[in-house]
Amino acid sequence: MNLAKLMIPKYNTACLQETSTVRQGLEIMRHRGYTAIPVLDDNGLYVGSVTEGDFLRHVLRVGDTELKTHEHYQVKNIFRPEFCPALTIDAGEEDVLRAVVNQNYVPIVDDRGCLCGIVTRKAIIQYLAEKNLVQAQAPAMV
């Protein structure tokens, strides 16, 4: 599986810094329709993902739905570092399939841990469907 061909590059992916405000994250989610967003540290290293559920738990804990209130909170205080673990660009097909069973996208990182982009569950399903179609159309070898 060539992840580089399936990957949405980082520059086409909305990301948040750990120091981004919760309001910024909420606005990106609303604008883009995402259910989760990769979180990076100041060096561009992938540190985890923040989800709709993380934002919801934060809003319920704070007890205020006014966006201005959430300018005082940072994403680093609400996201779960263990959620949505990253893979490297040379990850095997089995590792990728295991990952997309549990998450909507797979963050792809380089050898330093910097985010290169994401591979969506949809892209993996399309790849597998096309692969199966090609195999089904191939003449049988006798």
N, C-alpha and C positions, 0 to 999 in steps of 0.2 A: 504494500500500500504506500503510495507516494503522498505523504502528508503535505509536502510543500505545494502540490497541485490542488489539494483539497482545502488548504488553509486560507482563512480570511486574514490578510496581513494586519499587523498591529495598527498601522496608520488608517485602516478602515474599520477599526474596532473601537468602540467607546470603552475607555478605561477610567478608573479613578485612582488617585493617589491616596495613600493612607491618611494624609492630612486634608483631603477634600472634606467639605462639610457634608453632613447628612442631607441638607437641602440640595446640594449639587447632585448627589446621588439620586435623590427622589426625582429631580427634574429630568435627569438623563433617562431614568426608567420610564417616566411618563412620556417623554418625547420620542424615545426609540422603541418603546414597547418591549423592552428586555425583561427577563425574569431573573437574571443574574448578570453581574458586571465584574470583570477582573479587577483586582486591586494590586497596585504596584507601590514599591517603596521609592524613596528619593533617587535611587540609583537605577530605576527601571526594572528591578527584580520583581518577579511575580511572587506575591505573598499570600494569595488566596482570592476568594470571590465573595462578593456581598450579594445577598438574594432579597427577593421581595419579602420573604419571611423575616430576614434580619431587620429590614426597615419597619415592618409591621410590629415586631416585638419592641423595637425602639420607640415607635410612636405610642404604643400602648403603655410602655413604661413611663414615658414623659407625660402622657395624658393630654397632649395638645396636637391638633392636626394643622395648625397654622404653620405654613412653610417658614416664615421668619424665625420662629422659635428654634428650628432645626439648623440654623446658621451657627449656633453655638456648640454643636456637637460634631465630632470628626468620625469619619468612616472607620478609622483604626480601632475605635471603641465598640463597634457593633458587628464587624464581619468575623467570619469563622475561618481561620487560616487553614484548617484541615479540610474544608469543603472544596470540592472541585480540584483535586490534585492535578498537577501539570505532567505532561509527558515531553520527551525530547523529540526532535524532528525525525529521528531514526527509530522510533518506537515500532514494535511489531504489530501486526494486524490484531492478534489476540489481545494485546494490552489495550489497544484503542477500543476494541469492541467491549471489553470489560468496563472501560471508563464510560462509554456512552450509554451503557445500561443504567448507570447511576446518576448521570448528569447530562444537561442539555448541550453542553459543549465541552471540548477538551482544550485547555490552554496548552500551547506549544512553546517551549522555552529552549534557549540555546544552552551551551555547556556551562555558562555562567549563571543561568537561572533567569536571564532576562526574557521577557515576553516577546515572542516573534509574531504571534497571532493566535487564532483559535480555529478549531475544526468543529463544526456543528454536527449534532446528531443527524440532522437532515442531510448534510453532505455525505456522511458515512452511509446512510441508508441508500441514497442515490447511487453512490459508488458501488455498493454491493448489488443493487438491483441491475445496474448496467453490466457488472461483471458476470452475474448469473445469466443475463440475456445473451451475452456474447458466448458464454460457454454452452448455452442451450442451442445456439445457432451454428456452432462449430460442427463440421462433419465428423461423424464417428470414425475413429481410427480402428481398423480391423487388423 
